[in-house]
C-alpha cells in the first residue's frame, strides 16, 4: 500500500478503518527527514497490515492541534479511528515495527 498524505479535510476519512500509523511531520524537521525512508521500508514490509498516513503540521494545523502534537515527528497508531498508542522522535525500522505490533 502506498503512503497517503492527508490534510485537515481528508484526515478523518483516512483513519476510520483498520490499523493506521500517522506520522505528524514538517519539511524543516531533521528527525522527520530521517524517519521518512524508514516509513517507506515499513510500508514495503508490512503495508498490507498497516496503512501509513503522513500529516504536514505546518499545512494542517487543525489536525495537529486536535491530537495535541507538541513535538515532531510524532507517530500515532489508530485502530478503527481510535488512538491506541503514541510516540515521538526518530525510531529505527525494527523498533517501529515492534511499536505497531505491540499496540494493535
C-alpha positions in Angstrom: 0.0 0.0 0.0 1.3 3.5 -0.8 1.9 6.1 1.9 -1.0 8.6 2.0 -0.6 12.3 2.5 -3.6 13.6 4.5 -4.9 17.1 5.0 -7.2 18.6 7.6 -10.1 17.9 5.2 -9.2 14.2 4.5 -7.7 13.1 7.8 -10.8 11.6 9.4 -11.6 9.6 6.3 -8.1 8.1 6.2 -8.0 6.8 9.8 -11.5 5.3 10.1 -10.8 1.7 9.2 -8.2 -0.8 10.2 -4.7 -0.2 11.6 -3.3 3.2 10.6 0.1 4.7 11.6 0.1 8.5 11.3 3.3 10.5 11.0 3.0 14.1 12.0 5.9 15.9 10.4 7.3 19.1 8.8 9.6 19.9 6.0 12.1 21.8 8.2 12.4 18.9 10.8 15.6 16.9 10.7 14.4 13.8 12.5 11.3 13.9 10.2 13.6 13.6 7.2 15.4 10.7 8.9 12.3 8.7 9.6 10.7 9.2 6.1 12.8 6.4 4.5 12.1 4.2 7.5 8.4 4.6 6.9 8.9 3.7 3.3 10.6 0.5 4.4 7.9 -0.3 7.0 5.3 0.2 4.3 7.1 -2.1 1.9 7.4 -4.8 4.7 4.0 -4.6 6.5 2.0 -2.2 4.4 -0.6 -5.0 3.8 -1.3 -4.9 7.6 -1.0 -1.2 8.4 -1.8 1.9 6.4 0.7 4.8 6.8 -0.6 8.4 6.6 1.6 11.5 6.8 0.3 14.9 8.0 2.4 18.1 7.5 1.8 20.0 10.7 2.5 23.4 9.1 -0.1 22.9 6.4 -2.7 21.0 8.6 -2.6 22.8 11.9 -6.2 21.9 12.8 -5.5 18.2 12.9 -2.1 18.7 14.7 -3.9 20.7 17.4 -6.7 18.2 17.7 -4.3 15.5 18.6 -2.1 17.8 20.7 1.1 17.3 18.7 3.8 19.2 20.6 6.9 17.6 19.0 7.7 16.1 15.7 7.9 13.6 14.3 5.0 12.3 16.4 3.6 8.9 15.5 0.1 7.9 16.4 -1.3 4.4 15.9 -5.0 4.4 15.2 -7.3 1.3 15.1 -10.7 1.9 13.5 -10.4 5.6 14.1 -9.3 5.5 17.8 -5.8 6.4 19.1 -4.2 3.3 20.6 -0.6 4.4 21.0 1.6 7.5 20.6 5.3 8.0 20.4 7.7 10.8 19.3 11.1 11.1 17.7 13.1 9.1 15.3 12.8 5.3 15.5 14.7 2.6 13.5 12.6 0.2 11.4 12.8 -2.7 13.8 11.5 -0.6 16.8 8.8 1.0 14.7 7.5 -2.4 13.5 7.6 -3.6 17.2 5.7 -0.4 18.3 3.0 -1.2 15.7 2.8 -5.0 16.6 2.8 -4.4 20.3 -0.1 -2.0 20.1 -2.5 -3.4 17.6 
